[in-house]
Amino acid sequence: MKEYIPGLAGVPATKSAISSIDGEKGILAYRGYSIDDLVAHSSFEETALLLMQGELPTHKELEDFKDLLQTRYEVKSKIRALLWALPQKGHSMDVLQTAIASMATFYPDAGASEPDSEYTQNALVKIISNMSTLVAMWTRISRGYDPIPPSKDMDYAENFMYMCFGEKADDKIVKLLDACLILHAEHTINASTFSTMVTASTLSNPFSSIAAGVGTLAGPLHGNANENVLVMLDEIGSPKNARAWIEDKLKNKKVIWGMGHREYKTKDPRATILEQMIKTYVNKTGHNLSERFETALEVESICDELLSHKGVYPNVDFYSGILYAELFKFTKEHFTSIFAMARSAGWVAHWHEQVSHNKIFRPTQIYTGKDFRDYPVK
């Protein structure tokens, strides 16, 4: 009898050189570089190239990559028409998955048989570049506004904010968004990355594989949790209500959104960085903290008191939603698609790594059904 491990928890499914986690110490690294150093010194574009090629790029390689991203910001007019044809109340992740999957029809020669070909490599860059444009387009179209064309003179984070709001964003806000993109770019073999890899292992094209990742990230137990954190905080209402609300949820064995992570036995290092970034921004600008943020701090304090002995601490979703809503002014319906925009860098790196040493995923099962039996002939 084979051992059954629900959710494949802790089961090694692949070998990868892309990122690593030390759950006991709360350390996340991309290609050996800690996320603390990358947030402090790198940019999303440099981090994306690091994930894709394995080493930090030279100054020229980075500038060439930025130019390449900028020249590929625009999406096909028929994809724009496709977005306009979808219901405006459609969730941003469903729209994004549809758009990414449709891109395969425009780039039919981008395949796994030659992952290092110039055509396929350009398609991988196109995915990262178009993700930002597609997410920004839907933030506009879902409200009934025309999309704002991308600027080919702006870096990734700045251009995204421009396409969403039609004006140049404050440099401090751009820096915050860039850091968020770095923090969300990669996280080892999580559910969405694994589904990307499973699809890639069939030698499916990169667009289909990334679309699978988008669909997986959309779930409330994965990327969609940051939306639920905001709903939770608004339901609590104010710091004084937090303790009674949390105790009631724990008593009834309900989820406290944004708390706990399978990989970490301490506070998620990404949550630590985001919390500090918010506080630093507030201190520098004099921005008034909302009651929602104060409620979040109280929730963390109470959960630390009640749950830390179980190794349950805030994860990245706990603070990312607050940051997106309070400082970036995005509505919660678009949080997870921004997450996907960043994670596209990790997904394309894993797609390439998978097809470069491919073996199709074919796990076994433990059968729990009926024994063999005869069909009752009348």
C-alpha positions in Angstrom: 0.0 0.0 0.0 1.5 3.3 -1.1 1.5 6.1 1.4 -1.1 8.8 0.6 0.1 12.4 1.3 -2.8 14.9 0.9 -1.8 17.9 -1.3 1.6 16.2 -1.9 2.8 18.2 1.2 6.6 18.0 1.4 6.9 15.5 -1.6 9.8 16.5 -3.9 8.3 16.8 -7.3 11.3 18.3 -9.2 14.8 19.7 -9.0 15.1 23.4 -9.5 17.8 26.1 -9.4 15.4 29.1 -9.5 14.5 29.9 -5.9 14.8 28.5 -2.4 13.1 28.8 1.0 14.4 28.3 4.5 11.1 28.0 6.4 12.7 27.8 9.8 14.7 31.0 9.4 12.1 32.8 7.2 14.5 33.3 4.2 13.4 33.4 0.5 16.1 33.7 -2.2 16.0 33.9 -6.0 19.0 32.2 -7.6 20.8 32.6 -4.3 20.1 36.3 -3.7 17.9 37.1 -0.7 14.7 39.1 -1.4 15.8 41.6 1.1 18.8 42.5 -1.0 16.8 42.4 -4.3 14.2 44.8 -2.9 16.9 47.1 -1.6 19.1 47.2 -4.7 17.4 45.6 -7.7 14.4 46.3 -10.0 11.7 44.1 -11.3 13.2 44.0 -14.7 16.6 42.9 -13.3 15.0 40.4 -11.0 12.9 38.9 -13.9 16.1 38.6 -16.0 17.9 37.0 -13.1 15.1 34.4 -12.7 15.2 33.7 -16.5 18.9 33.4 -17.1 20.3 32.5 -13.7 22.7 35.3 -13.2 22.4 39.1 -12.6 22.6 40.8 -16.0 25.3 43.3 -17.0 24.3 46.9 -17.3 24.0 46.5 -21.1 22.0 43.2 -20.8 19.6 44.9 -18.4 19.1 48.0 -20.6 18.6 45.8 -23.7 16.0 43.7 -21.7 14.2 46.9 -20.6 14.1 48.1 -24.2 12.8 44.7 -25.3 10.0 44.8 -22.7 9.0 48.3 -23.7 8.8 47.4 -27.4 6.5 44.6 -26.5 4.1 46.4 -24.2 1.4 46.7 -26.9 -1.1 43.9 -27.3 -2.8 42.8 -30.5 -5.9 44.8 -31.5 -7.9 41.6 -31.6 -7.0 40.8 -28.0 -8.1 44.3 -27.1 -11.4 43.6 -28.9 -11.7 40.3 -27.0 -11.4 42.1 -23.7 -14.1 44.6 -24.7 -16.4 41.7 -25.6 -16.2 40.2 -22.1 -18.7 41.2 -19.3 -17.4 44.2 -17.4 -18.2 42.4 -14.1 -15.9 39.5 -15.0 -13.2 38.8 -12.5 -9.8 40.1 -13.6 -8.2 36.7 -13.3 -10.7 35.0 -15.6 -10.1 37.8 -18.1 -6.3 37.5 -17.8 -6.4 33.7 -18.2 -8.5 34.1 -21.3 -6.3 36.7 -22.8 -3.0 34.9 -22.1 -4.4 31.6 -23.6 -5.5 33.5 -26.7 -2.0 34.8 -27.3 -1.0 31.3 -28.4 -3.0 31.8 -31.6 -0.8 34.7 -32.6 2.5 33.0 -31.8 2.0 29.4 -33.0 5.7 28.7 -33.4 6.6 29.4 -29.8 6.9 25.9 -28.5 8.7 23.6 -26.1 10.6 21.7 -28.8 13.1 24.6 -29.1 12.9 26.5 -25.8 16.1 28.4 -26.6 15.1 29.6 -30.0 14.9 33.3 -30.5 11.2 33.0 -31.4 10.3 31.2 -28.2 12.5 33.4 -26.0 10.8 36.4 -27.5 7.4 34.8 -26.6 8.5 34.4 -23.0 9.4 38.1 -22.8 6.1 39.0 -24.6 4.2 37.2 -21.8 5.9 39.2 -19.0 5.6 42.5 -21.0 1.9 42.0 -22.0 0.8 40.9 -18.6 1.2 44.5 -17.3 -0.7 45.9 -20.3 -3.5 43.3 -20.1 -4.0 43.9 -16.3 -4.0 47.7 -16.8 -6.4 47.4 -19.7 -8.9 45.5 -17.7 -8.7 48.0 -14.8 -9.9 50.5 -17.3 -12.3 48.4 -19.5 -14.1 47.0 -16.4 -15.0 50.5 -15.5 -16.1 51.4 -19.0 -13.1 53.5 -19.9 -10.8 53.1 -23.0 -7.4 51.6 -22.2 -4.5 54.0 -22.1 -1.7 53.0 -24.5 1.6 52.1 -22.9 4.5 54.4 -22.8 7.7 53.1 -24.4 9.8 55.5 -22.3 8.8 54.2 -18.8 10.1 51.3 -16.8 7.8 48.4 -16.0 6.2 49.6 -12.7 5.9 53.2 -13.7 4.4 52.3 -17.0 1.8 50.0 -15.3 0.7 52.9 -13.0 0.5 55.2 -16.0 -1.7 52.8 -18.0 -4.0 52.4 -15.0 -4.5 56.0 -14.1 -3.3 58.1 -17.1 -0.7 60.2 -15.2 2.8 59.8 -14.0 2.9 58.3 -10.5 4.9 59.6 -7.6 8.4 58.1 -7.6 7.9 56.8 -4.1 4.8 54.9 -5.1 6.5 53.5 -8.2 9.4 52.3 -6.0 6.8 50.6 -3.7 5.1 48.9 -6.6 8.4 47.8 -8.0 9.3 46.2 -4.7 5.9 44.4 -4.6 6.6 43.0 -8.1 10.0 41.7 -6.9 8.5 40.1 -3.8 5.7 38.4 -5.8 7.9 37.3 -8.8 8.8 33.8 -7.6 8.1 31.4 -4.7 9.5 27.9 -5.5 7.0 25.1 -6.4 3.7 26.6 -5.2 0.4 25.5 -6.6 0.3 27.9 -9.6 3.9 27.2 -10.5 3.3 23.5 -10.2 0.3 23.6 -12.5 2.4 25.7 -15.0 5.1 22.9 -14.8 2.6 20.1 -15.2 1.2 21.7 -18.3 4.7 22.4 -19.6 5.7 18.8 -19.1 3.2 17.8 -21.9 5.4 20.1 -24.1 2.5 22.5 -24.3 3.3 26.1 -25.6 4.2 28.7 -23.0 1.0 30.6 -23.3 -1.1 27.6 -22.4 1.2 26.8 -19.5 1.1 30.3 -18.1 -2.7 30.4 -18.5 -2.8 27.3 -16.3 -0.8 29.1 -13.7 -3.1 32.1 -13.8 -6.2 29.9 -13.3 -4.5 28.2 -10.3 -3.4 31.5 -8.7 -7.0 32.7 -8.9 -8.2 30.4 -6.1 -8.9 31.8 -2.6 -6.3 29.4 -1.0 -3.6 30.9 -3.2 -3.3 34.3 -4.8 -6.9 35.4 -4.3 -6.3 35.4 -0.5 -5.2 39.1 -0.6 -8.7 40.1 -1.7 -10.2 38.1 1.2 -7.9 39.9 3.7 -9.4 43.2 2.7 -12.9 41.8 3.0 -12.0 40.4 6.4 -10.6 43.7 7.7 -13.7 45.6 6.5 -15.9 43.1 8.2 -14.0 43.5 11.5 -14.4 47.3 11.1 -12.0 48.7 13.7 -9.2 47.6 16.0 -11.5 47.4 19.0 -13.5 44.6 17.3 -10.6 42.5 16.3 -10.2 40.3 19.4 -13.8 39.2 19.6 -13.9 38.6 15.8 -10.7 36.5 15.8 -11.7 34.4 18.9 -15.0 33.7 17.3 -13.4 32.5 14.1 -10.9 30.3 15.9 -13.6 28.8 18.1 -15.6 27.8 15.0 -12.4 26.7 13.1 -12.7 29.3 10.4 -9.9 30.8 8.3 -8.1 33.9 9.4 -7.2 35.2 5.9 -3.5 36.2 5.5 -2.4 34.1 8.5 -0.1 31.1 8.1 2.0 29.6 5.3 2.8 26.0 4.7 6.5 26.8 4.1 7.3 29.2 6.9 7.5 28.5 10.6 8.1 32.2 11.3 6.7 35.4 9.7 6.7 35.4 5.9 9.8 37.5 5.0 7.7 39.1 2.3 5.1 40.3 4.8 7.9 41.7 7.0 9.3 43.7 4.1 5.9 45.0 3.0 4.9 46.0 6.5 8.1 47.9 6.9 7.8 49.6 3.5 4.3 50.8 4.4 5.5 52.2 7.7 8.6 53.9 6.1 6.4 55.4 3.4 4.0 56.8 6.0 6.8 58.2 8.1 8.5 59.9 5.1 5.3 61.4 3.5 3.1 62.0 6.6 0.4 59.9 5.0 -2.4 59.2 7.5 -2.9 55.5 8.2 -6.4 54.4 7.7 -8.5 52.6 10.3 -8.2 49.5 8.0 -4.4 49.5 8.4 -4.7 50.1 12.2 -7.1 47.1 12.3 -4.6 45.0 10.4 -1.8 45.8 12.9 -4.2 44.8 15.8 -5.2 41.6 14.0 -1.5 40.7 13.6 -0.8 41.5 17.3 -3.7 39.3 18.5 -2.9 36.5 16.2 0.7 36.6 17.4 -0.6 36.2 20.9 -3.0 33.4 20.1 -1.4 31.5 17.2 2.4 32.1 17.2 2.9 29.0 19.4 1.5 27.0 16.4 3.9 28.6 14.0 1.1 30.7 12.4 2.3 34.2 11.3 1.2 36.7 8.7 2.0 35.8 5.1 2.5 38.1 2.1 -1.2 38.3 1.3 -1.9 39.9 4.7 -0.2 43.2 3.8 -0.2 43.2 0.0 -3.9 43.9 -0.3 -3.7 46.8 2.2 -0.9 48.3 0.2 -2.7 47.9 -3.1 -5.8 49.5 -1.8 -4.5 52.2 0.6 -1.5 53.5 -1.3 -1.9 52.4 -4.9 -5.7 53.0 -5.0 -6.6 49.7 -6.7 -9.8 48.0 -6.0 -9.7 44.5 -4.6 -11.0 42.9 -7.8 -7.6 43.6 -9.4 -5.2 42.6 -6.6 -4.6 39.0 -7.8 -4.0 39.9 -11.4 -1.3 42.3 -10.2 0.1 39.3 -8.3 0.0 37.3 -11.6 1.7 40.1 -13.5 4.7 39.8 -11.1 4.6 36.0 -10.9 4.8 35.8 -14.7 8.6 36.2 -14.3 8.9 33.1 -12.2 6.4 31.1 -14.3 8.3 31.6 -17.5 11.6 30.7 -15.8 10.0 27.4 -14.5 8.5 26.7 -17.9 11.9 26.9 -19.5 13.6 24.9 -16.8 10.9 22.2 -17.1 11.0 21.7 -20.8 14.8 21.8 -20.9 15.0 18.6 -18.8 11.5 17.3 -19.3 9.7 14.3 -18.1 5.9 14.4 -18.2 4.2 14.4 -14.8 2.3 11.2 -14.2 1.7 10.6 -10.5 -0.1 7.5 -9.3 -3.2 7.1 -7.1 -4.5 5.0 -4.3 -7.8 3.5 -5.5 -10.6 3.5 -3.0 -13.5 2.3 -5.2 -15.3 -1.0 -5.6 -13.5 -4.3 -6.3 -13.8 -5.8 -9.7 -17.4 -7.1 -10.1 -19.6 -8.6 -12.8 -22.1 -6.6 -14.8 -25.6 -7.7 -13.9 -26.9 -9.2 -17.2 -30.8 -9.4 -17.3 
